[in-house]
């Protein structure tokens, strides 16, 4: 929506936006580049952002079951954590 509004007001700029939020790959790539290694694990409490983002980036994930996602959600998710 924001990109569309800018395009209407500034058509000559042709703005291009890259999402930088989980589970989008660019935020994981930026973090891995800063760390200088891919030998990491994403620790989080949400299957649809934390675990899915780690899967998209090709890194390990650890799902903490005391937060948002519960064990019951594991069977319905396309993203499977490496560790629980």
Secondary structure as GFF3:
##gff-version 3
##sequence-region A 1 84
A	DSSP	alpha_helix	2	9	.	.	.	ID=ss1
A	DSSP	alpha_helix	25	35	.	.	.	ID=ss2
A	DSSP	beta_strand	41	44	.	.	.	ID=ss3
A	DSSP	pi_helix	47	51	.	.	.	ID=ss4
A	DSSP	alpha_helix	52	57	.	.	.	ID=ss5
A	DSSP	beta_strand	60	63	.	.	.	ID=ss6
A	DSSP	three_ten_helix	71	76	.	.	.	ID=ss7
###
